Amino acid sequence: MSDNDGDVIIVGAGMVGASLALLLGEAGWSVELLDAGEPVADIDTLGEGAPSLRVSALTAASRRLLGSLGVWPSLESRRVSPYQGMAVWDAEGSGEIRFDAGTVGESALGHIVENELLQAALTRRLEALPNVRLRHGVRLVGYRREAGEAVVGLDNATERRPETIRAPLIVGADGGRSPLRSLAGIPVCETQTGQAAMVTSVRTEHGHGGIARQVFLATGPLAFLPLMIDGRDDHCSIVWSTTPEAASRMTSLAGDEAGRADLGHMLTRAIGERLGRVDVIDAAPHFPIAQRHAGRYVDDGLALVGDAAHSLHPLAGQGVNLGLMDAAVLAEEWIRAKQRGAEPGDPRIMARYERRRRSENAAMLAAMQGFQRLFGSRQPALRLARNWGLAGLDRLSPVKRLLIRQALGEYGDLPARCRA
Ligand SMILES: Cc1cc2nc3c(=O)[nH]c(=O)nc-3n(C[C@H](O)[C@H](O)[C@H](O)COP(=O)(O)OP(=O)(O)OC[C@H]3O[C@@H](n4cnc5c(N)ncnc54)[C@H](O)[C@@H]3O)c2cc1C
């Protein structure tokens, strides 16, 4: 074995890969965590001033996981935005459903967290673990299995040299286009949604009151995610899923002051003026939206987690949450196996991980496809059905309680660290 070896190589130090590295590192595993991108900013420079553009709505289950890893307190002491309610409605009808955390005796349905802050908090914890080696600017370019080990070819941008490392286990946490998944020959089922998501930050005339709002427009859903900035509730993070042409137009509009004013008017109208006047305060980049599901999550000594295993429409705000649950379940299975003296890479243990995660992720992917079809349709019968559906659901308290439990991430076969 060479100097670089460890128990496991994790490719991708995004929110999911970094969380998995922390889970395994805290259990004493020797972890090699690699990322092709730049290192994240130091946490002490974040969490003040204007909000950053990319945020995630984290469920209660994800918060518990991050709490158990000692990450949540450093986020909470800087900036997280709890939301107590959710309102979802159809722009072309009268149906509306509202959720309230109080219905199930909770103080919040979830928290909006800036992605870079979460990354920085994870990095700070990882740096305290001598058995985890985190390296940026290192790209996976080759992969093969040899004598029971993963042999990984790397391109090291800093040192400008190729490098080979090996370990018995390898994890692909390398995002929706996962190079490791391709190199391992794992097939993927990809569905183009025909939509792109524009994100930006806004200031609103009226306070959001801790309510996350989502309106279904003919071209796609528009979400106003409530942010608390310096104790004020007049900022929101926007995710507007629409046609790629419209998204690209909005990105250009945000390039100058006059355009931002136009974009603000569009947002004010699109949300039915519920928050009064909306002012755009940042750029408005857009991202293509594809749904993907890997044909299998495991292979010989290899596991996929997060977007590498499944990417879904941002309308549910579930991508990171599902990825964190993958990481927690995989770590739970591997750590338990090692404690029992079994091989973590044993196909039966790998299969248990896949079994515990696949059905839940598949159900969420299917639900997102169904939502998109139902709300994307202009057929009068479907429009009537969705209005009745939303209004009816709003009156059905047992079903509503179930949906709230889902929003809290409290369903299915949860890993022990994430249970209430
Ligand atoms: C507009 C938008 C809004 C969203 N909102 C939410 C939300 O509210 N809540 C939620 O839960 N989810 C949300 N999501 C989804 C969420 O952002 C993703 O599910 C999440 O970022 C996936 O994390 P990951 O760590 O699996 O992958 P990624 O964040 O994609 O990280 C992959 C990492 O792998 C690295 N990498 C790639 N290739 C290589 C290579 N060859 N070698 C080494 N490293 C490599 C990359 O540099 C990267 O750091 C949203 C998504 C979008 C587009």
The ligand as a MOL file (V3000), in Angstrom:
LIG
                    3D

  0  0  0     0  0            999 V3000
M  V30 BEGIN CTAB
M  V30 COUNTS 53 58 0 0 0
M  V30 BEGIN ATOM
M  V30 1 C -31.4510 25.8560 -7.9720 0
M  V30 2 C -31.3150 24.7190 -7.0150 0
M  V30 3 C -31.8940 24.8080 -5.7460 0
M  V30 4 C -31.7910 23.7340 -4.8360 0
M  V30 5 N -32.3730 23.8330 -3.6170 0
M  V30 6 C -32.2780 22.8110 -2.7300 0
M  V30 7 C -32.8940 22.8710 -1.4230 0
M  V30 8 O -33.5250 23.8520 -1.0400 0
M  V30 9 N -32.7600 21.7970 -0.5840 0
M  V30 10 C -32.0810 20.6820 -0.9680 0
M  V30 11 O -32.0050 19.7120 -0.1780 0
M  V30 12 N -31.4900 20.5970 -2.1940 0
M  V30 13 C -31.5710 21.6190 -3.0800 0
M  V30 14 N -30.9780 21.5310 -4.3180 0
M  V30 15 C -30.2240 20.3340 -4.6680 0
M  V30 16 C -28.8240 20.3600 -4.0740 0
M  V30 17 O -28.1540 21.5560 -4.4080 0
M  V30 18 C -28.0230 19.1400 -4.5370 0
M  V30 19 O -28.7840 17.9760 -4.3300 0
M  V30 20 C -26.7150 19.0450 -3.7270 0
M  V30 21 O -25.8970 20.1690 -3.9510 0
M  V30 22 C -25.9560 17.7850 -4.0870 0
M  V30 23 O -24.8250 17.6910 -3.2590 0
M  V30 24 P -23.6600 16.6530 -3.5920 0
M  V30 25 O -22.6380 16.8720 -2.5160 0
M  V30 26 O -24.2370 15.3030 -3.7940 0
M  V30 27 O -23.1050 17.0910 -5.0080 0
M  V30 28 P -22.3730 18.4280 -5.4660 0
M  V30 29 O -22.7740 19.5840 -4.6160 0
M  V30 30 O -22.6130 18.5450 -6.9320 0
M  V30 31 O -20.8230 18.1640 -5.1790 0
M  V30 32 C -20.0600 17.3320 -6.0220 0
M  V30 33 C -18.5990 17.6560 -5.7990 0
M  V30 34 O -17.8100 16.7390 -6.5750 0
M  V30 35 C -16.7190 17.4310 -7.1450 0
M  V30 36 N -16.2870 16.7110 -8.3610 0
M  V30 37 C -16.9510 16.5760 -9.5290 0
M  V30 38 N -16.1970 15.8850 -10.4100 0
M  V30 39 C -15.0330 15.5720 -9.7750 0
M  V30 40 C -13.8610 14.8620 -10.1680 0
M  V30 41 N -13.6980 14.3210 -11.4100 0
M  V30 42 N -12.8470 14.7220 -9.2650 0
M  V30 43 C -12.9560 15.2500 -8.0110 0
M  V30 44 N -14.0570 15.9530 -7.6040 0
M  V30 45 C -15.0910 16.1010 -8.4730 0
M  V30 46 C -17.2580 18.8220 -7.4370 0
M  V30 47 O -16.2120 19.7760 -7.4910 0
M  V30 48 C -18.2040 19.0530 -6.2690 0
M  V30 49 O -17.6020 19.7520 -5.1920 0
M  V30 50 C -31.0800 22.5700 -5.2240 0
M  V30 51 C -30.5020 22.4830 -6.5040 0
M  V30 52 C -30.6110 23.5410 -7.3920 0
M  V30 53 C -29.9900 23.4380 -8.7840 0
M  V30 END ATOM
M  V30 BEGIN BOND
M  V30 1 1 1 2
M  V30 2 1 2 3
M  V30 3 2 2 52
M  V30 4 2 3 4
M  V30 5 1 4 5
M  V30 6 1 4 50
M  V30 7 2 5 6
M  V30 8 1 6 7
M  V30 9 1 6 13
M  V30 10 2 7 8
M  V30 11 1 7 9
M  V30 12 1 9 10
M  V30 13 2 10 11
M  V30 14 1 10 12
M  V30 15 2 12 13
M  V30 16 1 13 14
M  V30 17 1 14 15
M  V30 18 1 14 50
M  V30 19 1 15 16
M  V30 20 1 16 17
M  V30 21 1 16 18
M  V30 22 1 18 19
M  V30 23 1 18 20
M  V30 24 1 20 21
M  V30 25 1 20 22
M  V30 26 1 22 23
M  V30 27 1 23 24
M  V30 28 2 24 25
M  V30 29 1 24 26
M  V30 30 1 24 27
M  V30 31 1 27 28
M  V30 32 2 28 29
M  V30 33 1 28 30
M  V30 34 1 28 31
M  V30 35 1 31 32
M  V30 36 1 32 33
M  V30 37 1 33 34
M  V30 38 1 33 48
M  V30 39 1 34 35
M  V30 40 1 35 36
M  V30 41 1 35 46
M  V30 42 1 36 37
M  V30 43 1 36 45
M  V30 44 2 37 38
M  V30 45 1 38 39
M  V30 46 1 39 40
M  V30 47 2 39 45
M  V30 48 1 40 41
M  V30 49 2 40 42
M  V30 50 1 42 43
M  V30 51 2 43 44
M  V30 52 1 44 45
M  V30 53 1 46 47
M  V30 54 1 46 48
M  V30 55 1 48 49
M  V30 56 2 50 51
M  V30 57 1 51 52
M  V30 58 1 52 53
M  V30 END BOND
M  V30 END CTAB
M  END
